[in-house]
């Protein structure tokens, strides 16, 4: 992003579980440092939109719970 300021406006926000599988997990349950990523974007030109996504929920009824937990994790971030 720093090499192409203003070029990227849309971001998928996904998290991953531990190796070796690195499966998708709810945001905040994995190991990606979102606070550091979002902090690096501050001061860069352009408006940004972030889309939370989990491609492989365990079960359909799990989707709402995962979305709720992910939203709470993202709201807790400080950068």
PyMOL Python script that loads the backbone (N, CA, C, O; Angstrom):
from pymol import cmd

cmd.read_pdbstr("""\
ATOM      1  N   UNK A   1       0.831  -1.195   0.000  1.00  0.00           N
ATOM      2  CA  UNK A   1       0.000   0.000   0.000  1.00  0.00           C
ATOM      3  C   UNK A   1       0.870   1.250   0.000  1.00  0.00           C
ATOM      4  O   UNK A   1       0.549   2.226  -0.678  1.00  0.00           O
ATOM      5  N   UNK A   2       1.953   1.231   0.744  1.00  0.00           N
ATOM      6  CA  UNK A   2       2.805   2.421   0.795  1.00  0.00           C
ATOM      7  C   UNK A   2       3.506   2.684  -0.531  1.00  0.00           C
ATOM      8  O   UNK A   2       3.887   3.820  -0.813  1.00  0.00           O
ATOM      9  N   UNK A   3       3.679   1.653  -1.346  1.00  0.00           N
ATOM     10  CA  UNK A   3       4.319   1.820  -2.650  1.00  0.00           C
ATOM     11  C   UNK A   3       3.355   2.373  -3.695  1.00  0.00           C
ATOM     12  O   UNK A   3       3.787   2.864  -4.738  1.00  0.00           O
ATOM     13  N   UNK A   4       2.044   2.295  -3.423  1.00  0.00           N
ATOM     14  CA  UNK A   4       1.014   2.760  -4.353  1.00  0.00           C
ATOM     15  C   UNK A   4      -0.018   3.598  -3.610  1.00  0.00           C
ATOM     16  O   UNK A   4      -1.177   3.191  -3.521  1.00  0.00           O
ATOM     17  N   UNK A   5       0.361   4.750  -3.075  1.00  0.00           N
ATOM     18  CA  UNK A   5      -0.578   5.536  -2.277  1.00  0.00           C
ATOM     19  C   UNK A   5      -1.830   5.921  -3.055  1.00  0.00           C
ATOM     20  O   UNK A   5      -1.759   6.377  -4.196  1.00  0.00           O
ATOM     21  N   UNK A   6      -2.970   5.729  -2.413  1.00  0.00           N
ATOM     22  CA  UNK A   6      -4.253   6.089  -2.997  1.00  0.00           C
ATOM     23  C   UNK A   6      -4.811   5.081  -3.982  1.00  0.00           C
ATOM     24  O   UNK A   6      -5.929   5.256  -4.468  1.00  0.00           O
ATOM     25  N   UNK A   7      -4.072   4.040  -4.286  1.00  0.00           N
ATOM     26  CA  UNK A   7      -4.513   3.097  -5.310  1.00  0.00           C
ATOM     27  C   UNK A   7      -5.542   2.091  -4.801  1.00  0.00           C
ATOM     28  O   UNK A   7      -6.434   1.686  -5.547  1.00  0.00           O
ATOM     29  N   UNK A   8      -5.427   1.694  -3.561  1.00  0.00           N
ATOM     30  CA  UNK A   8      -6.286   0.646  -3.031  1.00  0.00           C
ATOM     31  C   UNK A   8      -7.356   1.244  -2.127  1.00  0.00           C
ATOM     32  O   UNK A   8      -7.047   1.869  -1.112  1.00  0.00           O
ATOM     33  N   UNK A   9      -8.617   1.047  -2.506  1.00  0.00           N
ATOM     34  CA  UNK A   9      -9.722   1.626  -1.738  1.00  0.00           C
ATOM     35  C   UNK A   9     -10.574   0.566  -1.050  1.00  0.00           C
ATOM     36  O   UNK A   9     -11.256   0.873  -0.072  1.00  0.00           O
ATOM     37  N   UNK A  10     -10.553  -0.649  -1.527  1.00  0.00           N
ATOM     38  CA  UNK A  10     -11.382  -1.720  -0.990  1.00  0.00           C
ATOM     39  C   UNK A  10     -10.501  -2.827  -0.408  1.00  0.00           C
ATOM     40  O   UNK A  10      -9.529  -3.256  -1.029  1.00  0.00           O
ATOM     41  N   UNK A  11     -10.857  -3.277   0.790  1.00  0.00           N
ATOM     42  CA  UNK A  11     -10.083  -4.316   1.453  1.00  0.00           C
ATOM     43  C   UNK A  11     -11.010  -5.389   2.010  1.00  0.00           C
ATOM     44  O   UNK A  11     -12.021  -5.079   2.641  1.00  0.00           O
ATOM     45  N   UNK A  12     -10.667  -6.632   1.779  1.00  0.00           N
ATOM     46  CA  UNK A  12     -11.341  -7.739   2.454  1.00  0.00           C
ATOM     47  C   UNK A  12     -10.616  -7.962   3.760  1.00  0.00           C
ATOM     48  O   UNK A  12      -9.389  -8.068   3.781  1.00  0.00           O
ATOM     49  N   UNK A  13     -11.348  -8.033   4.833  1.00  0.00           N
ATOM     50  CA  UNK A  13     -10.766  -8.267   6.152  1.00  0.00           C
ATOM     51  C   UNK A  13     -11.075  -9.709   6.522  1.00  0.00           C
ATOM     52  O   UNK A  13     -12.225 -10.066   6.778  1.00  0.00           O
ATOM     53  N   UNK A  14     -10.036 -10.529   6.545  1.00  0.00           N
ATOM     54  CA  UNK A  14     -10.175 -11.949   6.885  1.00  0.00           C
ATOM     55  C   UNK A  14      -9.098 -12.278   7.900  1.00  0.00           C
ATOM     56  O   UNK A  14      -8.064 -11.612   7.950  1.00  0.00           O
ATOM     57  N   UNK A  15      -9.326 -13.284   8.695  1.00  0.00           N
ATOM     58  CA  UNK A  15      -8.324 -13.726   9.656  1.00  0.00           C
ATOM     59  C   UNK A  15      -8.015 -15.186   9.382  1.00  0.00           C
ATOM     60  O   UNK A  15      -8.782 -15.879   8.713  1.00  0.00           O
ATOM     61  N   UNK A  16      -6.895 -15.645   9.899  1.00  0.00           N
ATOM     62  CA  UNK A  16      -6.504 -17.034   9.671  1.00  0.00           C
ATOM     63  C   UNK A  16      -6.080 -17.680  10.967  1.00  0.00           C
ATOM     64  O   UNK A  16      -5.586 -17.030  11.888  1.00  0.00           O
ATOM     65  N   UNK A  17      -6.290 -18.980  11.008  1.00  0.00           N
ATOM     66  CA  UNK A  17      -5.900 -19.756  12.172  1.00  0.00           C
ATOM     67  C   UNK A  17      -4.430 -20.130  12.109  1.00  0.00           C
ATOM     68  O   UNK A  17      -3.708 -19.682  11.218  1.00  0.00           O
ATOM     69  N   UNK A  18      -3.985 -20.951  13.052  1.00  0.00           N
ATOM     70  CA  UNK A  18      -2.566 -21.307  13.132  1.00  0.00           C
ATOM     71  C   UNK A  18      -2.136 -22.272  12.026  1.00  0.00           C
ATOM     72  O   UNK A  18      -2.956 -22.957  11.414  1.00  0.00           O
ATOM     73  N   UNK A  19      -0.825 -22.302  11.791  1.00  0.00           N
ATOM     74  CA  UNK A  19      -0.238 -23.261  10.848  1.00  0.00           C
ATOM     75  C   UNK A  19      -0.365 -24.658  11.446  1.00  0.00           C
ATOM     76  O   UNK A  19      -0.427 -24.771  12.671  1.00  0.00           O
ATOM     77  N   UNK A  20      -0.406 -25.694  10.679  1.00  0.00           N
ATOM     78  CA  UNK A  20      -0.137 -25.697   9.261  1.00  0.00           C
ATOM     79  C   UNK A  20      -1.382 -25.442   8.411  1.00  0.00           C
ATOM     80  O   UNK A  20      -1.254 -25.141   7.225  1.00  0.00           O
ATOM     81  N   UNK A  21      -2.564 -25.554   8.977  1.00  0.00           N
ATOM     82  CA  UNK A  21      -3.785 -25.442   8.177  1.00  0.00           C
ATOM     83  C   UNK A  21      -4.104 -24.035   7.707  1.00  0.00           C
ATOM     84  O   UNK A  21      -4.584 -23.849   6.589  1.00  0.00           O
ATOM     85  N   UNK A  22      -3.841 -23.032   8.553  1.00  0.00           N
ATOM     86  CA  UNK A  22      -4.136 -21.633   8.247  1.00  0.00           C
ATOM     87  C   UNK A  22      -5.570 -21.427   7.777  1.00  0.00           C
ATOM     88  O   UNK A  22      -5.830 -20.585   6.919  1.00  0.00           O
ATOM     89  N   UNK A  23      -6.501 -22.196   8.338  1.00  0.00           N
ATOM     90  CA  UNK A  23      -7.903 -22.065   7.962  1.00  0.00           C
ATOM     91  C   UNK A  23      -8.470 -20.726   8.369  1.00  0.00           C
ATOM     92  O   UNK A  23      -7.911 -20.038   9.224  1.00  0.00           O
ATOM     93  N   UNK A  24      -9.574 -20.357   7.762  1.00  0.00           N
ATOM     94  CA  UNK A  24     -10.228 -19.089   8.066  1.00  0.00           C
ATOM     95  C   UNK A  24     -10.935 -19.193   9.409  1.00  0.00           C
ATOM     96  O   UNK A  24     -11.573 -20.198   9.723  1.00  0.00           O
ATOM     97  N   UNK A  25     -10.806 -18.133  10.187  1.00  0.00           N
ATOM     98  CA  UNK A  25     -11.464 -18.051  11.493  1.00  0.00           C
ATOM     99  C   UNK A  25     -12.118 -16.684  11.595  1.00  0.00           C
ATOM    100  O   UNK A  25     -11.898 -15.822  10.745  1.00  0.00           O
ATOM    101  N   UNK A  26     -12.910 -16.486  12.617  1.00  0.00           N
ATOM    102  CA  UNK A  26     -13.532 -15.185  12.851  1.00  0.00           C
ATOM    103  C   UNK A  26     -12.437 -14.149  13.103  1.00  0.00           C
ATOM    104  O   UNK A  26     -11.412 -14.460  13.709  1.00  0.00           O
ATOM    105  N   UNK A  27     -12.654 -12.928  12.639  1.00  0.00           N
ATOM    106  CA  UNK A  27     -11.676 -11.862  12.856  1.00  0.00           C
ATOM    107  C   UNK A  27     -11.479 -11.678  14.356  1.00  0.00           C
ATOM    108  O   UNK A  27     -12.441 -11.586  15.118  1.00  0.00           O
ATOM    109  N   UNK A  28     -10.226 -11.626  14.757  1.00  0.00           N
ATOM    110  CA  UNK A  28      -9.888 -11.502  16.175  1.00  0.00           C
ATOM    111  C   UNK A  28      -9.532 -12.832  16.802  1.00  0.00           C
ATOM    112  O   UNK A  28      -8.883 -12.863  17.848  1.00  0.00           O
ATOM    113  N   UNK A  29      -9.942 -13.935  16.188  1.00  0.00           N
ATOM    114  CA  UNK A  29      -9.606 -15.263  16.705  1.00  0.00           C
ATOM    115  C   UNK A  29      -8.314 -15.791  16.093  1.00  0.00           C
ATOM    116  O   UNK A  29      -7.776 -16.800  16.551  1.00  0.00           O
ATOM    117  N   UNK A  30      -7.818 -15.121  15.070  1.00  0.00           N
ATOM    118  CA  UNK A  30      -6.637 -15.593  14.361  1.00  0.00           C
ATOM    119  C   UNK A  30      -5.387 -14.837  14.751  1.00  0.00           C
ATOM    120  O   UNK A  30      -5.301 -14.257  15.833  1.00  0.00           O
ATOM    121  N   UNK A  31      -4.412 -14.855  13.842  1.00  0.00           N
ATOM    122  CA  UNK A  31      -3.111 -14.296  14.173  1.00  0.00           C
ATOM    123  C   UNK A  31      -2.702 -13.098  13.325  1.00  0.00           C
ATOM    124  O   UNK A  31      -1.541 -12.691  13.373  1.00  0.00           O
ATOM    125  N   UNK A  32      -3.612 -12.524  12.555  1.00  0.00           N
ATOM    126  CA  UNK A  32      -3.251 -11.369  11.737  1.00  0.00           C
ATOM    127  C   UNK A  32      -3.325 -10.084  12.566  1.00  0.00           C
ATOM    128  O   UNK A  32      -4.306  -9.867  13.279  1.00  0.00           O
ATOM    129  N   UNK A  33      -2.301  -9.232  12.481  1.00  0.00           N
ATOM    130  CA  UNK A  33      -2.215  -8.011  13.305  1.00  0.00           C
ATOM    131  C   UNK A  33      -2.973  -6.836  12.664  1.00  0.00           C
ATOM    132  O   UNK A  33      -2.359  -5.934  12.094  1.00  0.00           O
ATOM    133  N   UNK A  34      -4.284  -6.855  12.760  1.00  0.00           N
ATOM    134  CA  UNK A  34      -5.090  -5.830  12.101  1.00  0.00           C
ATOM    135  C   UNK A  34      -4.784  -4.419  12.586  1.00  0.00           C
ATOM    136  O   UNK A  34      -4.829  -3.477  11.795  1.00  0.00           O
ATOM    137  N   UNK A  35      -4.479  -4.256  13.847  1.00  0.00           N
ATOM    138  CA  UNK A  35      -4.140  -2.936  14.364  1.00  0.00           C
ATOM    139  C   UNK A  35      -2.929  -2.353  13.636  1.00  0.00           C
ATOM    140  O   UNK A  35      -2.919  -1.170  13.296  1.00  0.00           O
ATOM    141  N   UNK A  36      -1.925  -3.166  13.400  1.00  0.00           N
ATOM    142  CA  UNK A  36      -0.727  -2.721  12.691  1.00  0.00           C
ATOM    143  C   UNK A  36      -1.046  -2.408  11.228  1.00  0.00           C
ATOM    144  O   UNK A  36      -0.555  -1.423  10.676  1.00  0.00           O
ATOM    145  N   UNK A  37      -1.862  -3.242  10.614  1.00  0.00           N
ATOM    146  CA  UNK A  37      -2.225  -3.030   9.213  1.00  0.00           C
ATOM    147  C   UNK A  37      -2.990  -1.721   9.051  1.00  0.00           C
ATOM    148  O   UNK A  37      -2.672  -0.913   8.179  1.00  0.00           O
ATOM    149  N   UNK A  38      -4.000  -1.516   9.895  1.00  0.00           N
ATOM    150  CA  UNK A  38      -4.807  -0.304   9.793  1.00  0.00           C
ATOM    151  C   UNK A  38      -3.982   0.936  10.141  1.00  0.00           C
ATOM    152  O   UNK A  38      -4.180   1.997   9.549  1.00  0.00           O
ATOM    153  N   UNK A  39      -3.064   0.809  11.091  1.00  0.00           N
ATOM    154  CA  UNK A  39      -2.205   1.938  11.448  1.00  0.00           C
ATOM    155  C   UNK A  39      -1.324   2.340  10.263  1.00  0.00           C
ATOM    156  O   UNK A  39      -1.076   3.526  10.047  1.00  0.00           O
ATOM    157  N   UNK A  40      -0.854   1.354   9.499  1.00  0.00           N
ATOM    158  CA  UNK A  40      -0.018   1.642   8.331  1.00  0.00           C
ATOM    159  C   UNK A  40      -0.805   2.385   7.249  1.00  0.00           C
ATOM    160  O   UNK A  40      -0.215   3.109   6.447  1.00  0.00           O
ATOM    161  N   UNK A  41      -2.108   2.216   7.219  1.00  0.00           N
ATOM    162  CA  UNK A  41      -2.947   2.881   6.221  1.00  0.00           C
ATOM    163  C   UNK A  41      -3.252   4.326   6.586  1.00  0.00           C
ATOM    164  O   UNK A  41      -3.602   5.127   5.719  1.00  0.00           O
ATOM    165  N   UNK A  42      -3.122   4.663   7.861  1.00  0.00           N
ATOM    166  CA  UNK A  42      -3.416   6.029   8.272  1.00  0.00           C
ATOM    167  C   UNK A  42      -2.421   6.982   7.618  1.00  0.00           C
ATOM    168  O   UNK A  42      -1.231   6.681   7.521  1.00  0.00           O
ATOM    169  N   UNK A  43      -2.906   8.103   7.184  1.00  0.00           N
ATOM    170  CA  UNK A  43      -2.064   9.097   6.546  1.00  0.00           C
ATOM    171  C   UNK A  43      -1.889   8.869   5.055  1.00  0.00           C
ATOM    172  O   UNK A  43      -1.358   9.733   4.357  1.00  0.00           O
ATOM    173  N   UNK A  44      -2.326   7.719   4.556  1.00  0.00           N
ATOM    174  CA  UNK A  44      -2.272   7.456   3.123  1.00  0.00           C
ATOM    175  C   UNK A  44      -3.466   8.144   2.465  1.00  0.00           C
ATOM    176  O   UNK A  44      -4.539   8.196   3.065  1.00  0.00           O
ATOM    177  N   UNK A  45      -3.314   8.664   1.270  1.00  0.00           N
ATOM    178  CA  UNK A  45      -4.438   9.350   0.613  1.00  0.00           C
ATOM    179  C   UNK A  45      -5.527   8.374   0.196  1.00  0.00           C
ATOM    180  O   UNK A  45      -5.272   7.188  -0.014  1.00  0.00           O
ATOM    181  N   UNK A  46      -6.726   8.884   0.081  1.00  0.00           N
ATOM    182  CA  UNK A  46      -7.845   8.096  -0.428  1.00  0.00           C
ATOM    183  C   UNK A  46      -8.775   7.599   0.666  1.00  0.00           C
ATOM    184  O   UNK A  46      -8.389   7.442   1.824  1.00  0.00           O
ATOM    185  N   UNK A  47     -10.001   7.359   0.260  1.00  0.00           N
ATOM    186  CA  UNK A  47     -11.012   6.803   1.154  1.00  0.00           C
ATOM    187  C   UNK A  47     -10.944   5.288   1.069  1.00  0.00           C
ATOM    188  O   UNK A  47     -10.670   4.739   0.001  1.00  0.00           O
ATOM    189  N   UNK A  48     -11.188   4.614   2.166  1.00  0.00           N
ATOM    190  CA  UNK A  48     -11.096   3.154   2.187  1.00  0.00           C
ATOM    191  C   UNK A  48     -12.372   2.541   2.728  1.00  0.00           C
ATOM    192  O   UNK A  48     -13.056   3.105   3.581  1.00  0.00           O
ATOM    193  N   UNK A  49     -12.660   1.375   2.204  1.00  0.00           N
ATOM    194  CA  UNK A  49     -13.807   0.592   2.655  1.00  0.00           C
ATOM    195  C   UNK A  49     -13.305  -0.799   2.991  1.00  0.00           C
ATOM    196  O   UNK A  49     -12.532  -1.395   2.240  1.00  0.00           O
ATOM    197  N   UNK A  50     -13.756  -1.308   4.134  1.00  0.00           N
ATOM    198  CA  UNK A  50     -13.314  -2.609   4.602  1.00  0.00           C
ATOM    199  C   UNK A  50     -14.511  -3.549   4.661  1.00  0.00           C
ATOM    200  O   UNK A  50     -15.559  -3.200   5.206  1.00  0.00           O
ATOM    201  N   UNK A  51     -14.351  -4.722   4.105  1.00  0.00           N
ATOM    202  CA  UNK A  51     -15.409  -5.716   4.071  1.00  0.00           C
ATOM    203  C   UNK A  51     -14.950  -6.936   4.843  1.00  0.00           C
ATOM    204  O   UNK A  51     -13.952  -7.567   4.497  1.00  0.00           O
ATOM    205  N   UNK A  52     -15.687  -7.262   5.892  1.00  0.00           N
ATOM    206  CA  UNK A  52     -15.390  -8.475   6.631  1.00  0.00           C
ATOM    207  C   UNK A  52     -15.907  -9.656   5.827  1.00  0.00           C
ATOM    208  O   UNK A  52     -16.980  -9.591   5.226  1.00  0.00           O
ATOM    209  N   UNK A  53     -15.135 -10.736   5.821  1.00  0.00           N
ATOM    210  CA  UNK A  53     -15.562 -11.922   5.091  1.00  0.00           C
ATOM    211  C   UNK A  53     -14.965 -13.166   5.730  1.00  0.00           C
ATOM    212  O   UNK A  53     -13.799 -13.191   6.123  1.00  0.00           O
ATOM    213  N   UNK A  54     -15.780 -14.172   5.822  1.00  0.00           N
ATOM    214  CA  UNK A  54     -15.307 -15.503   6.212  1.00  0.00           C
ATOM    215  C   UNK A  54     -15.868 -16.460   5.185  1.00  0.00           C
ATOM    216  O   UNK A  54     -17.081 -16.652   5.100  1.00  0.00           O
ATOM    217  N   UNK A  55     -14.989 -17.060   4.405  1.00  0.00           N
ATOM    218  CA  UNK A  55     -15.406 -17.853   3.263  1.00  0.00           C
ATOM    219  C   UNK A  55     -15.904 -19.242   3.606  1.00  0.00           C
ATOM    220  O   UNK A  55     -16.666 -19.834   2.841  1.00  0.00           O
ATOM    221  N   UNK A  56     -15.492 -19.760   4.726  1.00  0.00           N
ATOM    222  CA  UNK A  56     -15.820 -21.157   5.025  1.00  0.00           C
ATOM    223  C   UNK A  56     -16.370 -21.342   6.443  1.00  0.00           C
ATOM    224  O   UNK A  56     -15.760 -22.040   7.253  1.00  0.00           O
ATOM    225  N   UNK A  57     -17.505 -20.731   6.748  1.00  0.00           N
ATOM    226  CA  UNK A  57     -18.057 -20.918   8.089  1.00  0.00           C
ATOM    227  C   UNK A  57     -18.385 -22.387   8.336  1.00  0.00           C
ATOM    228  O   UNK A  57     -18.756 -23.118   7.417  1.00  0.00           O
ATOM    229  N   UNK A  58     -18.247 -22.796   9.561  1.00  0.00           N
ATOM    230  CA  UNK A  58     -18.461 -24.195   9.913  1.00  0.00           C
ATOM    231  C   UNK A  58     -19.881 -24.646   9.594  1.00  0.00           C
ATOM    232  O   UNK A  58     -20.092 -25.767   9.132  1.00  0.00           O
ATOM    233  N   UNK A  59     -20.830 -23.794   9.836  1.00  0.00           N
ATOM    234  CA  UNK A  59     -22.227 -24.133   9.569  1.00  0.00           C
ATOM    235  C   UNK A  59     -22.984 -22.830   9.321  1.00  0.00           C
ATOM    236  O   UNK A  59     -22.570 -21.785   9.822  1.00  0.00           O
ATOM    237  N   UNK A  60     -24.077 -22.861   8.566  1.00  0.00           N
ATOM    238  CA  UNK A  60     -24.825 -21.623   8.302  1.00  0.00           C
ATOM    239  C   UNK A  60     -25.223 -20.874   9.565  1.00  0.00           C
ATOM    240  O   UNK A  60     -25.197 -19.643   9.588  1.00  0.00           O
ATOM    241  N   UNK A  61     -25.588 -21.595  10.604  1.00  0.00           N
ATOM    242  CA  UNK A  61     -26.014 -20.915  11.832  1.00  0.00           C
ATOM    243  C   UNK A  61     -24.832 -20.252  12.535  1.00  0.00           C
ATOM    244  O   UNK A  61     -25.038 -19.413  13.412  1.00  0.00           O
ATOM    245  N   UNK A  62     -23.607 -20.607  12.174  1.00  0.00           N
ATOM    246  CA  UNK A  62     -22.413 -20.030  12.760  1.00  0.00           C
ATOM    247  C   UNK A  62     -22.099 -18.652  12.173  1.00  0.00           C
ATOM    248  O   UNK A  62     -21.346 -17.894  12.783  1.00  0.00           O
ATOM    249  N   UNK A  63     -22.644 -18.312  11.030  1.00  0.00           N
ATOM    250  CA  UNK A  63     -22.290 -17.084  10.334  1.00  0.00           C
ATOM    251  C   UNK A  63     -22.625 -15.832  11.135  1.00  0.00           C
ATOM    252  O   UNK A  63     -21.800 -14.923  11.223  1.00  0.00           O
ATOM    253  N   UNK A  64     -23.797 -15.768  11.709  1.00  0.00           N
ATOM    254  CA  UNK A  64     -24.185 -14.586  12.471  1.00  0.00           C
ATOM    255  C   UNK A  64     -23.324 -14.437  13.717  1.00  0.00           C
ATOM    256  O   UNK A  64     -22.909 -13.328  14.055  1.00  0.00           O
ATOM    257  N   UNK A  65     -23.053 -15.534  14.399  1.00  0.00           N
ATOM    258  CA  UNK A  65     -22.195 -15.482  15.581  1.00  0.00           C
ATOM    259  C   UNK A  65     -20.801 -15.001  15.202  1.00  0.00           C
ATOM    260  O   UNK A  65     -20.229 -14.159  15.894  1.00  0.00           O
ATOM    261  N   UNK A  66     -20.257 -15.515  14.129  1.00  0.00           N
ATOM    262  CA  UNK A  66     -18.927 -15.125  13.680  1.00  0.00           C
ATOM    263  C   UNK A  66     -18.916 -13.647  13.269  1.00  0.00           C
ATOM    264  O   UNK A  66     -17.965 -12.933  13.587  1.00  0.00           O
ATOM    265  N   UNK A  67     -19.933 -13.186  12.585  1.00  0.00           N
ATOM    266  CA  UNK A  67     -20.017 -11.780  12.184  1.00  0.00           C
ATOM    267  C   UNK A  67     -20.071 -10.872  13.412  1.00  0.00           C
ATOM    268  O   UNK A  67     -19.427  -9.824  13.444  1.00  0.00           O
ATOM    269  N   UNK A  68     -20.834 -11.276  14.409  1.00  0.00           N
ATOM    270  CA  UNK A  68     -20.952 -10.491  15.638  1.00  0.00           C
ATOM    271  C   UNK A  68     -19.615 -10.417  16.358  1.00  0.00           C
ATOM    272  O   UNK A  68     -19.185  -9.338  16.765  1.00  0.00           O
ATOM    273  N   UNK A  69     -18.954 -11.559  16.518  1.00  0.00           N
ATOM    274  CA  UNK A  69     -17.653 -11.595  17.197  1.00  0.00           C
ATOM    275  C   UNK A  69     -16.604 -10.808  16.420  1.00  0.00           C
ATOM    276  O   UNK A  69     -15.788 -10.104  17.015  1.00  0.00           O
ATOM    277  N   UNK A  70     -16.622 -10.923  15.098  1.00  0.00           N
ATOM    278  CA  UNK A  70     -15.658 -10.201  14.265  1.00  0.00           C
ATOM    279  C   UNK A  70     -15.868  -8.699  14.377  1.00  0.00           C
ATOM    280  O   UNK A  70     -14.898  -7.951  14.496  1.00  0.00           O
ATOM    281  N   UNK A  71     -17.111  -8.247  14.340  1.00  0.00           N
ATOM    282  CA  UNK A  71     -17.408  -6.819  14.467  1.00  0.00           C
ATOM    283  C   UNK A  71     -16.923  -6.283  15.811  1.00  0.00           C
ATOM    284  O   UNK A  71     -16.352  -5.195  15.878  1.00  0.00           O
ATOM    285  N   UNK A  72     -17.148  -7.037  16.870  1.00  0.00           N
ATOM    286  CA  UNK A  72     -16.692  -6.609  18.198  1.00  0.00           C
ATOM    287  C   UNK A  72     -15.173  -6.515  18.238  1.00  0.00           C
ATOM    288  O   UNK A  72     -14.629  -5.572  18.813  1.00  0.00           O
ATOM    289  N   UNK A  73     -14.479  -7.482  17.635  1.00  0.00           N
ATOM    290  CA  UNK A  73     -13.019  -7.465  17.621  1.00  0.00           C
ATOM    291  C   UNK A  73     -12.492  -6.253  16.863  1.00  0.00           C
ATOM    292  O   UNK A  73     -11.533  -5.612  17.295  1.00  0.00           O
ATOM    293  N   UNK A  74     -13.117  -5.943  15.739  1.00  0.00           N
ATOM    294  CA  UNK A  74     -12.666  -4.794  14.944  1.00  0.00           C
ATOM    295  C   UNK A  74     -12.954  -3.476  15.668  1.00  0.00           C
ATOM    296  O   UNK A  74     -12.168  -2.534  15.568  1.00  0.00           O
ATOM    297  N   UNK A  75     -14.062  -3.403  16.388  1.00  0.00           N
ATOM    298  CA  UNK A  75     -14.397  -2.176  17.127  1.00  0.00           C
ATOM    299  C   UNK A  75     -13.437  -1.945  18.291  1.00  0.00           C
ATOM    300  O   UNK A  75     -13.233  -0.802  18.701  1.00  0.00           O
ATOM    301  N   UNK A  76     -12.846  -3.008  18.825  1.00  0.00           N
ATOM    302  CA  UNK A  76     -11.905  -2.879  19.947  1.00  0.00           C
ATOM    303  C   UNK A  76     -10.530  -2.386  19.515  1.00  0.00           C
ATOM    304  O   UNK A  76      -9.735  -1.964  20.355  1.00  0.00           O
ATOM    305  N   UNK A  77     -10.242  -2.434  18.229  1.00  0.00           N
ATOM    306  CA  UNK A  77      -8.914  -2.036  17.751  1.00  0.00           C
ATOM    307  C   UNK A  77      -8.642  -0.569  18.015  1.00  0.00           C
ATOM    308  O   UNK A  77      -9.525   0.276  17.868  1.00  0.00           O
ATOM    309  N   UNK A  78      -7.418  -0.275  18.404  1.00  0.00           N
ATOM    310  CA  UNK A  78      -6.961   1.098  18.583  1.00  0.00           C
ATOM    311  C   UNK A  78      -5.668   1.236  17.803  1.00  0.00           C
ATOM    312  O   UNK A  78      -4.738   0.447  17.967  1.00  0.00           O
ATOM    313  N   UNK A  79      -5.627   2.241  16.962  1.00  0.00           N
ATOM    314  CA  UNK A  79      -4.408   2.470  16.178  1.00  0.00           C
ATOM    315  C   UNK A  79      -4.269   3.944  15.860  1.00  0.00           C
ATOM    316  O   UNK A  79      -3.307   4.347  15.206  1.00  0.00           O
TER     317      UNK A  79
END
""", "prot")
cmd.dss("prot")
cmd.show_as("cartoon", "prot")
cmd.util.cbc("prot")
cmd.orient("prot")
